[in-house]
Amino acid sequence: MILKITCTDTKGLIYKVTKCLYEAGLNIVKNDEYVDTDVNRFFMRTEYEGNEGGDAILERLKSLLPKDAKIKLTPDRRRRIILMASKEHHCLSDIVNRCENDDLQADIQCVISNHEVLRKSAARYDIPFYFIDHRKYSRQDHEKKILEVIDQYDIDYIILAKYMRILSSDFVQKYRNRMINIHHSFLPAFKGARPYNQAYMRGVKVIGASAHFVSEDLDEGPIIEQDTIRVHHGYSPREMAKAGKDVEKIVLARALDLVFQEKVFIQGNKTIVF
């Protein structure tokens, strides 16, 4: 089991939590903690073994910890995800391969796309594919069609694997902190459309990718993982985009692994990652 706690920082929190688990006959196999001194906030992630009922542990911890404590107890299981993508296959194919080979602990429920291009990629692994053409509907109706598909599944997360449409605030709010996007730049630089063109015009020497939770503000959500690669003056925007594909899929995969293992806390507009 994985126990995550965040609350106001006070003395003795680690002692109280570990003592509670010890008295329940549970064995801690890994523990991480951090205090954000700017906001006096405590974060703790604990992996433990044992058969004690989760409800009893939660009730006991609630009685011991500050009243503002947020406590989450998660079994070690595969996450249920939906992939949304447009035309580019590199992130989608990488996630599918990692899930199939157990490098990512997730089961893909379906793929939703606003283009037909990726149907073959989904069919290769017998993953249901839903083509919802954005050209046939208003933005509101297009999102309604997407929601009708999503509502057919019991999911943990929606992954925007190069889905090149801006989603409305209402859509984002419905899945707040449950949507993860890969953006092809090292945020906060070069937000929005055509970041490789922006990077080219600025003559940058490194390009990168950022995986983040989706918020109402475009490319402003809490960042989970980032990385960069070097480029030089001879790279065209197209060559930058080609080179960037590798770092995009690696960053997204690393971010998903962290989230699926419950190693990520969201604090305001940033993350604490263990």
Protein Blocks (a to p, Z undefined) as FASTA:
>chain_A
ZZdddddddehklmmmmmmmmmnopacfbdcddddfknopacdddddedjbdfklmmmmm
mmmmcfkbccddddddddddddddfkbmklmmmmmmmmmnopagcddfbdcdfbfklmmm
mmmnopacddddfklpcfklmmmmmmmmmmmpccfbdcdehiabdcdfklmmmmgoiacc
dddbddfehgajhkllmmmmnopabdcdddddddfbehkaccfbdcdddddfklcfklmm
mmmmmmmmmmmmmmmmmmmnopaccehjaccdZZ
